[in-house]
Amino acid sequence: MSRICELTGKGRQVGNNVSHANNKTKRVYLPNLQNVTLLSEGLDRSFRLRVSTNGLRSVEHVGGLDNWLLKTANVKLSLRAQKIKRDLAKKVAVAA
């Protein structure tokens, strides 16, 4: 499993451990990923996604999974999230 948020695209970052003697060694900063079940009101389904806690807060701030997917560019989304977005867009287009 890759350590990338499926909704925000947030992944690992690289930095340095810096000792008291100012020695620098490479290290990796990993996002805080959680397995969560998010409900799509438009599709009347729940989806199990691997999302960063920061991404989860952002989804809640925007007003839910449906709003987040419709507003987010496909480049940031995982393939699974892009499929959910396509299904949601079809359902919205049929309803309109």
C-alpha positions in Angstrom: 0.0 0.0 0.0 1.4 3.4 -0.9 1.4 6.0 1.7 -0.6 8.6 -0.2 -3.9 10.2 0.8 -6.6 9.1 -1.7 -8.4 12.4 -1.5 -5.7 15.1 -1.2 -2.7 13.4 -2.8 -0.7 14.2 0.3 2.3 11.8 0.4 5.6 11.4 2.2 8.1 14.3 2.5 11.8 14.1 2.9 13.9 16.1 5.3 16.8 15.9 7.7 17.4 14.8 11.2 19.7 17.4 12.7 21.8 16.4 15.7 23.2 18.7 18.4 26.5 18.6 16.5 24.6 19.8 13.4 25.1 16.4 11.6 22.4 15.9 9.0 20.9 12.5 8.1 18.0 11.9 5.7 14.6 11.0 7.1 11.0 10.7 5.9 7.9 12.4 7.2 4.8 10.3 6.6 1.3 11.6 6.5 -1.1 10.5 9.2 -3.3 8.1 7.2 -6.5 6.5 8.5 -8.8 4.0 7.0 -12.2 5.7 7.1 -15.7 5.0 5.7 -17.2 8.1 4.0 -20.8 8.3 3.0 -21.8 9.7 -0.4 -25.2 11.2 -0.2 -25.5 11.5 -4.0 -24.8 7.8 -4.6 -26.4 6.6 -1.4 -23.3 4.5 -0.7 -20.4 4.4 1.6 -16.8 4.1 0.5 -13.8 2.9 2.4 -10.8 5.2 1.7 -7.3 5.8 3.1 -7.3 9.4 4.0 -5.0 11.7 5.9 -6.4 13.3 9.0 -5.9 16.8 7.5 -7.8 15.6 4.3 -10.6 14.3 6.5 -10.9 17.7 8.2 -11.0 19.4 4.8 -13.7 17.1 3.5 -15.9 17.8 6.6 -15.2 21.6 6.2 -16.4 21.6 2.5 -19.6 19.7 3.4 -19.0 16.1 2.7 -17.5 13.7 0.3 -19.6 14.7 -2.7 -18.8 18.4 -2.5 -15.1 17.5 -2.0 -14.9 15.3 -5.1 -16.7 17.7 -7.4 -14.4 20.6 -6.4 -11.1 18.7 -6.4 -9.0 18.3 -9.6 -8.5 14.7 -10.8 -4.7 15.1 -10.5 -4.9 15.0 -6.7 -7.4 12.1 -6.5 -6.5 8.4 -6.6 -7.9 6.2 -9.3 -10.6 4.9 -6.9 -11.6 8.4 -6.0 -11.7 9.4 -9.7 -14.1 6.6 -10.4 -16.4 7.7 -7.5 -16.2 11.2 -8.9 -17.2 10.0 -12.4 -20.2 8.0 -11.0 -21.3 11.0 -9.0 -21.0 13.4 -12.0 -23.2 11.0 -14.1 -25.8 10.8 -11.3 -25.8 14.6 -11.0 -26.1 15.1 -14.8 -29.1 12.7 -14.9 -30.8 14.4 -12.0 -30.4 17.9 -13.6 
